[in-house]
Amino acid sequence: MQHAVIRAASPAHADRWAAAAFDAFLNRSVADPVLHGRLPRALETWFREVDMVKDGDLAVISAPLDFYGVDHHQPLTVAAAPGNRSVPFTLVDPAGAATDAGAAIEPAALTAALRTLARRHPGLPPIVVSDSGGSFADVAGGDGRADVAGGDGTDDRIRYLHEHLAATLAARADGVDVEGYFHRSLTDGWEGAEGYTQRYGLVAVDPDGTRRIRPAFEYLRQLLSRSRSR
């Protein structure tokens, strides 16, 4: 399930209301039924009106889990959109660093999202970060070996991976039961309407099918190798 830190675009009541509504939609519409067998209070009337939940559904949905998967892409800033009757809020484009796909880069937001999830849902099963990664163009020239050594060099993909792994470990150090982290993804793939224009893979896949191991793959391999040897 996707989880994210949700922020209001301004202190205005309308924006704060919109952010709270979007938070309920994104962070609680699945988590509350799956983890507690109940609908989020802020959305209960809507769920009932559209007759989305049938008798017995919540008991089935809330069956015990071995783990809870968290997809995390970016923090989101929400503003009210009073002119839109069907969706009364809109997302604001990030102002700071962003991936090539336009997603905000803020590793601390992953830590905060995991902390919030654990606080809201005491007793939840172990968490696995099931999808975290950024789309970046390949670095022109060189083989990236300098980046592999430190994990925080000029390769944006390595930096993203390095910082988000650290953010996950920070949540774990705070007592959040995080047992795994999955990078998106091993290879470049077809990204819906974006096709192959957005590249997330540790392994590049060229239009002709040629595969090339990126420096980030080697960085992660070395990191895992060092961890196993401890």
N, C-alpha and C positions, 0 to 999 in steps of 0.2 A: 504494500500500500504506500502511496506517495504521502510524505509528510514534509512540512516546511514551516519555517518561521513566517508568520503573517504580520505585516505592519500596515498601519493606516498611513495614507498619503499625507495627512495633515491632522492637527488636533480637532478639526471641525467634527461636530457630532455625526454628520452624514458619512464622513469618511471612516470614523471609528466604528459606526454601525456596519458599514459595508465590510470592513476588515473582520469584524466579529462574525458576520454571516458567512464570509468566505472561509474563515478558520473552521467553523462548524462543518461546512461542506467538505473541505479538503481533508482536515485532520481528524474529524470525528464521525463522519457519515459511514465509514467502514469500521474504524477502530472500536467504536462503542458497541455495535452489534456483535462483532467478532470476539471482542475481549470480555464483554459484560452481558451480552444477550439483551441489550436494550437500544432503543433509538436515541440519538442525541436530542436533548430537550428542545434546542433551538430549531430543529428540523422535523420534530415529531408530527406536528400538524400537517406539514406538507407531505410527508410520507403517507399519512393516513388519507389525505385528500386525493392523492393520485393512486391510491389502492395498490401501493407497491409491495407491501409486506402482508403476507397471508398468515393465517393462524398456524403456529408451529414452526414458521420460518426461523425465528430468532433462536429457538432451541437448537435447531440444526446448525445455524450459522455460528453459534458460540461453542461448538464442540472443542474439546481441548486441543491445543496446538503444540507441536514440538518446538517451533520457533515462530517469530513474527518478523516478516520481511519488510524492510523500510527502503523505499526508493526515495532518494534525495537528489534534487537537481540545483535548487537555489532558494534563497529567501524571496518572498514575494511582497510587493507593495501594492496595496489595494486602495482604490478611490471609488467614491459613489458615482453612479451613473443614473441619476433620477429620470432621465429621458428614456431609458430602456426599461420597459415594463416587465419583460421576461427575465432579464439578467440585470439586476440593479447595481452592479459593480463592474469595475474594469481594472485590469492590471496595468501598472505603471512601469515603463521600461527602466532597467537599472541604470544608475548614473555613474557607477564606478567601473572597475575592471569586469570584463565579460568574456565568455568564450566566443568562438566564431559563430555559434548558434544563437548568440545574444543572451545567454544565461549569466546572471550575476555570479562572480567568483567571490565567495565569502566563506571560507572553511569553518569559521567559528559558528556559522549558522547551522551547520550539521551537528556540532556539539550541542547547541541550544535545542535543536529539534529533538535529539535523542533524550536530553534531560527532561524536556517538557513531556514527551511521551511516557517516560518512566514515572514522572510525578503525577500525571493524570490517570495512569492506569497501574496502580499498585498490584503487584503479583503477576504482572504480565510475563509470558514465557521469554526465554532468551531472544534477544534481538539479533538479526542479521541484516547488515546494510546490503541490500540485494541489488542496488543499482546506483552507482555514483561515478560520474565521469564527465569529462569535458571534450568538446569538439574543437580541434585545433589543426591548422595547416601545418604540414611538415616544415621543419627548419631547413632553410636553403643552405646547402654546402656543409661539409664536415660529416663526421660519423656520430657526433653527440657523445663521445666517450668522456669528455670533461663533465658533462651533466650527470652521467651514470655514477661517477665517483661520489658526488656530494648530494645528489637528489634535489638540489635547489638552484640549479644553474639556469641557463638561458632557454632550455626546452620547456615550453609552457605545459606540455602534457605531463612531463615528469614533475614539475612544480605542483600541478594540480593534484596528481596522485599522492605525492609526498605530503602535502598539506592536509588533504582530506583523510589520509590514513592517520596522521597525527591528531586530527580533530576527533576521529573515532576513538582513538586511544585516550584522549582527554575525557571523553564521556565515560569511558570504562573506568578511568582513574577516579571519577566522581561517584562511582558505585553503580552506574548503569550496566546491566548485564548484557553486554554486546559480545557475541561469540564469533562474528565473521564479518568480512568486508569483501564484496564482489565488485570489481571494476567493470564498467561498461565501456567496451567489451573486449573480448580477445581479438576479434577481427573487425575491420570496417564492415558495415552492413547497410542495407537499404533502409533509410530513415524516413519512411512514409512519403509525404509530399516533397521532402527535401532530397530524396534519392541518395546518391553518393556524394552530394555536396558537403555533407557534414560527416567528419571522420572521428570516430571515438575509439577505434581499435588500437590495441598494443601492437597489432600486426596490420600493416597497410595492405589493402587489396586494390590494385590498380584496375582501370577499366578493362584491360585485357586479361584479367584474372591473376596476374603476377602478384605474389605475396612478398612483402618485405618486412623483416623484423625492425620495429622502431626502437630507438634508444630507451624509451619507457619500459619496453618489455625486458630489456637487459637490466635496467634499474630494479624492477620488481623481482626478477630472478635472483639478483645478487642480494637484495634485501631479505627475501625468504630463505636463501641459503645461509645467511648470517644468523637469522633467527633460529633456524633448526640446529645450528652448531652451538648455541648457548646452553 
